């Protein structure tokens, strides 16, 4: 099997996995995906928001977006793995 074909198969499997996770109410796979998006951004100096952001051209925006991907990833994983760890970060309406 060609390398490109393996990646296409992997893309489809990940998509199916994300759809299944959503149907099961699991958010942690999305957190893993957010972190996976951050790794190439850090390695290559480019991330995406609505369009590509290059670290060399717009460093502040690049770092804000990349760090948000990491933060969203960690928070999303914690929401499933240790929900009580997030209690101190968010109190719903009327809670103190």
MOPAC internal coordinates of N, CA, C and O (Angstrom, degrees):
PM7 1SCF
backbone

  N    0.0000 0     0.00 0     0.00 0    0    0    0
  C    1.4542 1     0.00 0     0.00 0    1    0    0
  C    1.5291 1   108.41 1     0.00 0    2    1    0
  O    1.2310 1   120.32 1   -45.02 1    3    2    1
  N    1.2929 1   116.99 1   134.98 1    3    2    1
  C    1.4530 1   121.41 1   178.53 1    5    3    2
  C    1.5214 1   110.47 1   -68.57 1    6    5    3
  O    1.2310 1   121.21 1   -27.10 1    7    6    5
  N    1.3213 1   115.28 1   152.90 1    7    6    5
  C    1.4627 1   120.39 1  -178.96 1    9    7    6
  C    1.5306 1   111.37 1   -59.50 1   10    9    7
  O    1.2310 1   119.80 1   137.46 1   11   10    9
  N    1.3254 1   117.99 1   -42.54 1   11   10    9
  C    1.4644 1   121.34 1   179.54 1   13   11   10
  C    1.5235 1   110.99 1   -62.14 1   14   13   11
  O    1.2310 1   120.23 1   142.98 1   15   14   13
  N    1.3355 1   117.16 1   -37.02 1   15   14   13
  C    1.4578 1   120.57 1   178.49 1   17   15   14
  C    1.5218 1   111.08 1   -66.10 1   18   17   15
  O    1.2310 1   120.38 1   141.88 1   19   18   17
  N    1.3323 1   116.88 1   -38.12 1   19   18   17
  C    1.4751 1   120.38 1   178.30 1   21   19   18
  C    1.5143 1   110.72 1   -62.88 1   22   21   19
  O    1.2310 1   120.33 1   139.56 1   23   22   21
  N    1.3496 1   116.97 1   -40.44 1   23   22   21
  C    1.4579 1   119.29 1   179.22 1   25   23   22
  C    1.5186 1   111.18 1   -68.01 1   26   25   23
  O    1.2310 1   119.67 1   144.31 1   27   26   25
  N    1.3114 1   118.24 1   -35.69 1   27   26   25
  C    1.4672 1   120.37 1   176.70 1   29   27   26
  C    1.5196 1   110.52 1   -63.32 1   30   29   27
  O    1.2310 1   120.77 1   137.64 1   31   30   29
  N    1.3313 1   116.13 1   -42.36 1   31   30   29
  C    1.4625 1   120.59 1   177.91 1   33   31   30
  C    1.5284 1   109.29 1   -63.70 1   34   33   31
  O    1.2310 1   120.08 1   136.25 1   35   34   33
  N    1.3230 1   117.45 1   -43.75 1   35   34   33
  C    1.4586 1   121.28 1   178.70 1   37   35   34
  C    1.5285 1   110.68 1   -61.14 1   38   37   35
  O    1.2310 1   120.07 1   137.53 1   39   38   37
  N    1.3260 1   117.47 1   -42.47 1   39   38   37
  C    1.4679 1   121.31 1   177.76 1   41   39   38
  C    1.5213 1   110.93 1   -57.80 1   42   41   39
  O    1.2310 1   120.37 1   134.78 1   43   42   41
  N    1.3218 1   116.90 1   -45.22 1   43   42   41
  C    1.4627 1   121.30 1  -179.50 1   45   43   42
  C    1.5284 1   110.09 1   -65.68 1   46   45   43
  O    1.2310 1   120.01 1   137.10 1   47   46   45
  N    1.3293 1   117.59 1   -42.90 1   47   46   45
  C    1.4603 1   120.83 1   179.12 1   49   47   46
  C    1.5249 1   111.91 1   -63.24 1   50   49   47
  O    1.2310 1   120.34 1   138.99 1   51   50   49
  N    1.3290 1   116.95 1   -41.01 1   51   50   49
  C    1.4616 1   120.40 1   177.70 1   53   51   50
  C    1.5206 1   110.25 1   -65.07 1   54   53   51
  O    1.2310 1   119.97 1   137.65 1   55   54   53
  N    1.3200 1   117.67 1   -42.35 1   55   54   53
  C    1.4561 1   120.85 1   178.10 1   57   55   54
  C    1.5315 1   111.29 1   -60.92 1   58   57   55
  O    1.2310 1   120.44 1   134.96 1   59   58   57
  N    1.3219 1   116.76 1   -45.04 1   59   58   57
  C    1.4682 1   120.68 1   177.66 1   61   59   58
  C    1.5288 1   109.95 1   -62.44 1   62   61   59
  O    1.2310 1   120.65 1   138.05 1   63   62   61
  N    1.3251 1   116.37 1   -41.95 1   63   62   61
  C    1.4598 1   120.60 1   178.26 1   65   63   62
  C    1.5227 1   112.49 1   -61.66 1   66   65   63
  O    1.2310 1   120.33 1   138.57 1   67   66   65
  N    1.3395 1   116.98 1   -41.43 1   67   66   65
  C    1.4647 1   120.61 1   178.54 1   69   67   66
  C    1.5234 1   111.28 1   -67.01 1   70   69   67
  O    1.2310 1   120.49 1   141.28 1   71   70   69
  N    1.3278 1   116.66 1   -38.72 1   71   70   69
  C    1.4663 1   119.84 1   177.21 1   73   71   70
  C    1.5240 1   110.65 1   -64.89 1   74   73   71
  O    1.2310 1   120.50 1   137.41 1   75   74   73
  N    1.3274 1   116.65 1   -42.59 1   75   74   73
  C    1.4691 1   120.84 1   178.34 1   77   75   74
  C    1.5301 1   110.20 1   -64.47 1   78   77   75
  O    1.2310 1   120.32 1   136.50 1   79   78   77
  N    1.3240 1   116.99 1   -43.50 1   79   78   77
  C    1.4669 1   120.49 1   179.69 1   81   79   78
  C    1.5281 1   110.63 1   -60.99 1   82   81   79
  O    1.2310 1   120.45 1   138.91 1   83   82   81
  N    1.3102 1   116.74 1   -41.09 1   83   82   81
  C    1.4602 1   120.94 1   178.72 1   85   83   82
  C    1.5225 1   110.38 1   -64.14 1   86   85   83
  O    1.2310 1   120.52 1   136.31 1   87   86   85
  N    1.3224 1   116.61 1   -43.69 1   87   86   85
  C    1.4672 1   120.81 1   179.11 1   89   87   86
  C    1.5291 1   111.28 1   -62.94 1   90   89   87
  O    1.2310 1   120.48 1   146.96 1   91   90   89
  N    1.3388 1   116.69 1   -33.04 1   91   90   89
  C    1.4661 1   121.31 1   179.95 1   93   91   90
  C    1.5296 1   112.95 1   -85.52 1   94   93   91
  O    1.2310 1   120.62 1   175.05 1   95   94   93
  N    1.3261 1   116.42 1    -4.95 1   95   94   93
  C    1.4575 1   120.35 1   179.71 1   97   95   94
  C    1.5163 1   114.07 1    79.34 1   98   97   95
  O    1.2310 1   120.49 1  -159.50 1   99   98   97
  N    1.3335 1   116.67 1    20.50 1   99   98   97
  C    1.4595 1   120.98 1   178.17 1  101   99   98
  C    1.5218 1   109.04 1   -92.31 1  102  101   99
  O    1.2310 1   120.46 1   -49.90 1  103  102  101
  N    1.3085 1   116.73 1   130.10 1  103  102  101
  C    1.4658 1   119.15 1   177.47 1  105  103  102
  C    1.5223 1   112.72 1  -104.09 1  106  105  103
  O    1.2310 1   119.69 1   162.95 1  107  106  105
  N    1.3325 1   118.19 1   -17.05 1  107  106  105
  C    1.4688 1   119.88 1  -175.55 1  109  107  106
  C    1.5248 1   114.01 1   -59.22 1  110  109  107
  O    1.2310 1   118.20 1   145.63 1  111  110  109
  N    1.3682 1   121.04 1   -34.37 1  111  110  109
  C    1.4711 1   117.48 1   177.78 1  113  111  110
  C    1.5289 1   112.51 1   -62.45 1  114  113  111
  O    1.2310 1   120.61 1   147.91 1  115  114  113
  N    1.3264 1   116.44 1   -32.09 1  115  114  113
  C    1.4663 1   119.51 1   176.63 1  117  115  114
  C    1.5229 1   110.11 1   -67.32 1  118  117  115
  O    1.2310 1   120.31 1   143.14 1  119  118  117
  N    1.3247 1   117.02 1   -36.86 1  119  118  117
  C    1.4559 1   120.59 1   175.96 1  121  119  118
  C    1.5137 1   112.27 1   -62.17 1  122  121  119
  O    1.2310 1   121.00 1   138.46 1  123  122  121
  N    1.3313 1   115.70 1   -41.54 1  123  122  121
  C    1.4715 1   120.22 1   176.54 1  125  123  122
  C    1.5324 1   109.34 1   -61.60 1  126  125  123
  O    1.2310 1   120.51 1   138.69 1  127  126  125
  N    1.3302 1   116.62 1   -41.31 1  127  126  125
  C    1.4616 1   120.27 1   179.41 1  129  127  126
  C    1.5294 1   111.11 1   -63.31 1  130  129  127
  O    1.2310 1   120.08 1   137.36 1  131  130  129
  N    1.3375 1   117.45 1   -42.64 1  131  130  129
  C    1.4706 1   119.93 1   177.23 1  133  131  130
  C    1.5257 1   110.74 1   -57.72 1  134  133  131
  O    1.2310 1   120.47 1   135.45 1  135  134  133
  N    1.3216 1   116.70 1   -44.55 1  135  134  133
  C    1.4667 1   120.13 1   179.84 1  137  135  134
  C    1.5261 1   110.59 1   -67.29 1  138  137  135
  O    1.2310 1   120.45 1   141.81 1  139  138  137
  N    1.3291 1   116.75 1   -38.19 1  139  138  137
  C    1.4735 1   119.93 1   176.83 1  141  139  138
  C    1.5208 1   111.46 1   -62.76 1  142  141  139
  O    1.2310 1   119.58 1   147.97 1  143  142  141
  N    1.3166 1   118.41 1   -32.03 1  143  142  141
  C    1.4644 1   121.07 1   176.34 1  145  143  142
  C    1.5273 1   110.48 1   -69.81 1  146  145  143
  O    1.2310 1   120.53 1   150.18 1  147  146  145
  N    1.3184 1   116.59 1   -29.82 1  147  146  145
  C    1.4698 1   120.39 1  -177.34 1  149  147  146
  C    1.5178 1   112.83 1   -73.00 1  150  149  147
  O    1.2310 1   120.18 1   144.59 1  151  150  149
  N    1.3160 1   117.26 1   -35.41 1  151  150  149
  C    1.4740 1   120.68 1  -175.04 1  153  151  150
  C    1.5303 1   111.98 1   -60.27 1  154  153  151
  O    1.2310 1   119.08 1   127.96 1  155  154  153
  N    1.3501 1   119.35 1   -52.04 1  155  154  153
  C    1.4766 1   117.63 1   177.96 1  157  155  154
  C    1.5256 1   112.75 1   -64.11 1  158  157  155
  O    1.2310 1   120.42 1   148.37 1  159  158  157
  N    1.3101 1   116.81 1   -31.63 1  159  158  157
  C    1.4669 1   119.52 1   178.08 1  161  159  158
  C    1.5222 1   109.76 1   -61.54 1  162  161  159
  O    1.2310 1   120.64 1   134.61 1  163  162  161
  N    1.3212 1   116.37 1   -45.39 1  163  162  161
  C    1.4634 1   120.13 1   179.86 1  165  163  162
  C    1.5196 1   111.54 1   -67.59 1  166  165  163
  O    1.2310 1   120.26 1   142.43 1  167  166  165
  N    1.3221 1   117.11 1   -37.57 1  167  166  165
  C    1.4647 1   120.44 1  -178.40 1  169  167  166
  C    1.5193 1   112.97 1   -72.48 1  170  169  167
  O    1.2310 1   120.52 1   141.57 1  171  170  169
  N    1.3428 1   116.62 1   -38.43 1  171  170  169
  C    1.4652 1   120.53 1  -171.61 1  173  171  170
  C    1.5294 1   114.22 1  -107.78 1  174  173  171
  O    1.2310 1   120.10 1   171.96 1  175  174  173
  N    1.3190 1   117.41 1    -8.04 1  175  174  173
  C    1.4577 1   119.64 1   177.29 1  177  175  174
  C    1.5106 1   114.26 1    74.50 1  178  177  175
  O    1.2310 1   120.58 1  -153.50 1  179  178  177
  N    1.3282 1   116.50 1    26.50 1  179  178  177
  C    1.4700 1   119.98 1   178.59 1  181  179  178
  C    1.5184 1   108.61 1  -143.19 1  182  181  179
  O    1.2310 1   120.99 1   -45.63 1  183  182  181
  N    1.3166 1   115.70 1   134.37 1  183  182  181
  C    1.4562 1   121.30 1   175.20 1  185  183  182
  C    1.5181 1   108.14 1  -135.21 1  186  185  183
  O    1.2310 1   120.80 1    -5.56 1  187  186  185
  N    1.3134 1   116.07 1   174.44 1  187  186  185
  C    1.4665 1   120.91 1  -178.65 1  189  187  186
  C    1.5167 1   110.02 1  -124.12 1  190  189  187
  O    1.2310 1   121.01 1   -42.83 1  191  190  189
  N    1.2929 1   115.68 1   137.17 1  191  190  189
  C    1.4513 1   121.65 1   167.50 1  193  191  190
  C    1.5152 1   104.16 1  -119.87 1  194  193  191
  O    1.2310 1   119.65 1    88.07 1  195  194  193
  N    1.2918 1   118.26 1   -91.93 1  195  194  193
  C    1.4638 1   120.53 1   169.09 1  197  195  194
  C    1.5188 1   110.80 1   -98.66 1  198  197  195
  O    1.2310 1   121.50 1   159.11 1  199  198  197
  N    1.3126 1   114.74 1   -20.89 1  199  198  197
  C    1.4636 1   122.02 1   175.93 1  201  199  198
  C    1.5148 1   107.01 1  -149.05 1  202  201  199
  O    1.2310 1   119.71 1   -12.72 1  203  202  201
  N    1.3070 1   118.16 1   167.28 1  203  202  201
  C    1.4658 1   119.50 1  -178.63 1  205  203  202
  C    1.5288 1   112.43 1   -60.42 1  206  205  203
  O    1.2310 1   121.48 1   -40.84 1  207  206  205
  N    1.3226 1   114.77 1   139.16 1  207  206  205
  C    1.4656 1   122.24 1   174.57 1  209  207  206
  C    1.5247 1   107.21 1  -118.91 1  210  209  207
  O    1.2310 1   120.77 1   -57.98 1  211  210  209
  N    1.3143 1   116.13 1   122.02 1  211  210  209
  C    1.4568 1   121.14 1  -179.25 1  213  211  210
  C    1.5281 1   109.60 1  -100.54 1  214  213  211
  O    1.2310 1   121.05 1   -47.52 1  215  214  213
  N    1.3217 1   115.60 1   132.48 1  215  214  213
  C    1.4677 1   121.29 1  -179.07 1  217  215  214
  C    1.5348 1   111.31 1   -57.04 1  218  217  215
  O    1.2310 1   120.16 1   141.88 1  219  218  217
  N    1.3271 1   117.30 1   -38.12 1  219  218  217
  C    1.4654 1   120.50 1  -177.40 1  221  219  218
  C    1.5301 1   112.03 1   -70.51 1  222  221  219
  O    1.2310 1   120.13 1   149.76 1  223  222  221
  N    1.3359 1   117.36 1   -30.24 1  223  222  221
  C    1.4657 1   120.98 1  -176.03 1  225  223  222
  C    1.5226 1   113.05 1   -91.37 1  226  225  223
  O    1.2310 1   120.32 1   140.25 1  227  226  225
  N    1.3217 1   117.00 1   -39.75 1  227  226  225
  C    1.4721 1   121.57 1  -177.00 1  229  227  226
  C    1.5251 1   108.97 1  -136.84 1  230  229  227
  O    1.2310 1   120.28 1  -108.90 1  231  230  229
  N    1.3287 1   117.07 1    71.10 1  231  230  229
  C    1.4657 1   120.41 1  -172.26 1  233  231  230
  C    1.5288 1   114.27 1   -61.32 1  234  233  231
  O    1.2310 1   119.80 1   139.49 1  235  234  233
  N    1.3130 1   117.99 1   -40.51 1  235  234  233
  C    1.4725 1   119.31 1  -177.81 1  237  235  234
  C    1.5233 1   110.39 1   -64.95 1  238  237  235
  O    1.2310 1   120.31 1   131.80 1  239  238  237
  N    1.3008 1   117.02 1   -48.20 1  239  238  237
  C    1.4670 1   120.62 1   179.54 1  241  239  238
  C    1.5288 1   110.95 1   -64.24 1  242  241  239
  O    1.2310 1   120.34 1   140.05 1  243  242  241
  N    1.3216 1   116.95 1   -39.95 1  243  242  241
  C    1.4622 1   121.19 1   177.46 1  245  243  242
  C    1.5185 1   110.34 1   -57.17 1  246  245  243
  O    1.2310 1   120.07 1   130.06 1  247  246  245
  N    1.3304 1   117.47 1   -49.94 1  247  246  245
  C    1.4576 1   120.77 1  -176.76 1  249  247  246
  C    1.5250 1   112.09 1   -68.70 1  250  249  247
  O    1.2310 1   120.15 1   143.07 1  251  250  249
  N    1.3128 1   117.32 1   -36.93 1  251  250  249
  C    1.4738 1   119.70 1   177.07 1  253  251  250
  C    1.5220 1   110.09 1   -61.16 1  254  253  251
  O    1.2310 1   120.19 1   129.67 1  255  254  253
  N    1.3217 1   117.23 1   -50.33 1  255  254  253
  C    1.4669 1   120.94 1  -178.47 1  257  255  254
  C    1.5234 1   111.27 1   -63.82 1  258  257  255
  O    1.2310 1   120.21 1   134.21 1  259  258  257
  N    1.3229 1   117.21 1   -45.79 1  259  258  257
  C    1.4612 1   120.46 1  -178.36 1  261  259  258
  C    1.5256 1   111.29 1   -63.37 1  262  261  259
  O    1.2310 1   120.28 1   135.74 1  263  262  261
  N    1.3119 1   117.06 1   -44.26 1  263  262  261
  C    1.4649 1   119.81 1   178.97 1  265  263  262
  C    1.5288 1   111.71 1   -67.53 1  266  265  263
  O    1.2310 1   120.45 1   147.97 1  267  266  265
  N    1.3206 1   116.74 1   -32.03 1  267  266  265
  C    1.4725 1   119.19 1   174.66 1  269  267  266
  C    1.5201 1   111.15 1   -65.95 1  270  269  267
  O    1.2310 1   119.70 1   140.41 1  271  270  269
  N    1.3395 1   118.18 1   -39.59 1  271  270  269
  C    1.4679 1   120.07 1   176.85 1  273  271  270
  C    1.5191 1   110.01 1   -59.59 1  274  273  271
  O    1.2310 1   120.58 1   135.69 1  275  274  273
  N    1.3328 1   116.50 1   -44.31 1  275  274  273
  C    1.4633 1   120.50 1   179.65 1  277  275  274
  C    1.5310 1   110.19 1   -64.00 1  278  277  275
  O    1.2310 1   120.32 1   133.21 1  279  278  277
  N    1.3240 1   116.99 1   -46.79 1  279  278  277
  C    1.4678 1   121.07 1  -179.59 1  281  279  278
  C    1.5280 1   111.11 1   -61.69 1  282  281  279
  O    1.2310 1   120.34 1   134.46 1  283  282  281
  N    1.3435 1   116.96 1   -45.54 1  283  282  281
  C    1.4682 1   120.03 1   177.79 1  285  283  282
  C    1.5177 1   110.38 1   -60.60 1  286  285  283
  O    1.2310 1   120.43 1   140.09 1  287  286  285
  N    1.3233 1   116.78 1   -39.91 1  287  286  285
  C    1.4547 1   120.41 1   179.33 1  289  287  286
  C    1.5146 1   112.08 1   -62.46 1  290  289  287
  O    1.2310 1   120.58 1   130.60 1  291  290  289
  N    1.3204 1   116.50 1   -49.40 1  291  290  289
  C    1.4651 1   120.69 1  -179.24 1  293  291  290
  C    1.5218 1   110.52 1   -63.54 1  294  293  291
  O    1.2310 1   120.04 1   134.15 1  295  294  293
  N    1.3274 1   117.53 1   -45.85 1  295  294  293
  C    1.4674 1   120.71 1  -179.66 1  297  295  294
  C    1.5191 1   112.09 1   -63.90 1  298  297  295
  O    1.2310 1   120.19 1   142.35 1  299  298  297
  N    1.3201 1   117.24 1   -37.65 1  299  298  297
  C    1.4549 1   120.57 1  -179.83 1  301  299  298
  C    1.5280 1   110.75 1   -69.32 1  302  301  299
  O    1.2310 1   120.31 1   140.95 1  303  302  301
  N    1.3163 1   117.02 1   -39.05 1  303  302  301
  C    1.4674 1   119.97 1   176.42 1  305  303  302
  C    1.5338 1   109.83 1   -65.91 1  306  305  303
  O    1.2310 1   120.26 1   135.33 1  307  306  305
  N    1.3263 1   117.10 1   -44.67 1  307  306  305
  C    1.4599 1   120.45 1   179.49 1  309  307  306
  C    1.5299 1   112.59 1   -63.76 1  310  309  307
  O    1.2310 1   120.48 1   149.19 1  311  310  309
  N    1.3257 1   116.68 1   -30.81 1  311  310  309
  C    1.4649 1   119.80 1   179.54 1  313  311  310
  C    1.5196 1   111.27 1   -59.39 1  314  313  311
  O    1.2310 1   120.22 1   146.81 1  315  314  313
  N    1.3347 1   117.19 1   -33.19 1  315  314  313
  C    1.4668 1   120.93 1   177.04 1  317  315  314
  C    1.5243 1   112.03 1   -92.12 1  318  317  315
  O    1.2310 1   120.24 1   137.07 1  319  318  317
  N    1.3254 1   117.14 1   -42.93 1  319  318  317
  C    1.4619 1   121.09 1  -171.85 1  321  319  318
  C    1.5260 1   112.84 1   -77.26 1  322  321  319
  O    1.2310 1   119.98 1   141.54 1  323  322  321
  N    1.3072 1   117.63 1   -38.46 1  323  322  321
  C    1.4638 1   121.33 1  -176.59 1  325  323  322
  C    1.5243 1   109.80 1  -147.45 1  326  325  323
  O    1.2310 1   120.22 1  -109.56 1  327  326  325
  N    1.3240 1   117.18 1    70.44 1  327  326  325
  C    1.4711 1   119.25 1  -175.47 1  329  327  326
  C    1.5240 1   113.82 1   -58.20 1  330  329  327
  O    1.2310 1   119.87 1   149.65 1  331  330  329
  N    1.3176 1   117.86 1   -30.35 1  331  330  329
  C    1.4648 1   119.56 1   180.00 1  333  331  330
  C    1.5303 1   111.44 1   -67.14 1  334  333  331
  O    1.2310 1   120.08 1   155.87 1  335  334  333
  N    1.3284 1   117.45 1   -24.13 1  335  334  333
  C    1.4667 1   120.56 1   177.85 1  337  335  334
  C    1.5239 1   111.49 1   -65.81 1  338  337  335
  O    1.2310 1   120.52 1   157.00 1  339  338  337
  N    1.3252 1   116.62 1   -23.00 1  339  338  337
  C    1.4611 1   120.50 1  -178.83 1  341  339  338
  C    1.5220 1   112.81 1   -92.97 1  342  341  339
  O    1.2310 1   119.94 1   173.80 1  343  342  341
  N    1.3285 1   117.71 1    -6.20 1  343  342  341
  C    1.4593 1   120.46 1  -177.95 1  345  343  342
  C    1.5139 1   112.61 1   -57.49 1  346  345  343
  O    1.2310 1   120.50 1   143.30 1  347  346  345
  N    1.3224 1   116.64 1   -36.70 1  347  346  345
  C    1.4563 1   119.37 1  -178.72 1  349  347  346
  C    1.5292 1   112.40 1   -74.98 1  350  349  347
  O    1.2310 1   120.31 1   162.75 1  351  350  349
  N    1.3366 1   117.02 1   -17.25 1  351  350  349
  C    1.4678 1   120.12 1   179.31 1  353  351  350
  C    1.5209 1   112.36 1   -85.04 1  354  353  351
  O    1.2310 1   120.72 1   151.64 1  355  354  353
  N    1.3261 1   116.23 1   -28.36 1  355  354  353
  C    1.4579 1   118.98 1  -176.33 1  357  355  354
  C    1.5062 1   110.36 1  -140.16 1  358  357  355
  O    1.2310 1   121.19 1   -53.16 1  359  358  357
  N    1.2772 1   115.34 1   126.84 1  359  358  357
  C    1.4566 1   121.72 1   170.91 1  361  359  358
  C    1.5144 1   106.55 1  -119.54 1  362  361  359
  O    1.2310 1   120.47 1   -55.35 1  363  362  361
  N    1.2960 1   116.71 1   124.65 1  363  362  361
  C    1.4555 1   121.24 1  -177.98 1  365  363  362
  C    1.5167 1   111.07 1   -68.00 1  366  365  363
  O    1.2310 1   120.94 1    -4.74 1  367  366  365
  N    1.3346 1   115.80 1   175.26 1  367  366  365
  C    1.4762 1   120.89 1  -179.89 1  369  367  366
  C    1.5197 1   110.85 1   -56.74 1  370  369  367
  O    1.2310 1   121.02 1   -48.46 1  371  370  369
  N    1.3116 1   115.65 1   131.54 1  371  370  369
  C    1.4609 1   121.34 1   175.98 1  373  371  370
  C    1.5171 1   113.74 1    83.11 1  374  373  371
  O    1.2310 1   119.80 1   179.34 1  375  374  373
  N    1.3267 1   117.99 1    -0.66 1  375  374  373
  C    1.4635 1   120.15 1   179.31 1  377  375  374
  C    1.5248 1   109.60 1   -98.05 1  378  377  375
  O    1.2310 1   121.07 1   -29.93 1  379  378  377
  N    1.2978 1   115.56 1   150.07 1  379  378  377
  C    1.4698 1   118.09 1   177.69 1  381  379  378
  C    1.5032 1   110.60 1  -139.36 1  382  381  379
  O    1.2310 1   120.10 1   180.00 1  383  382  381

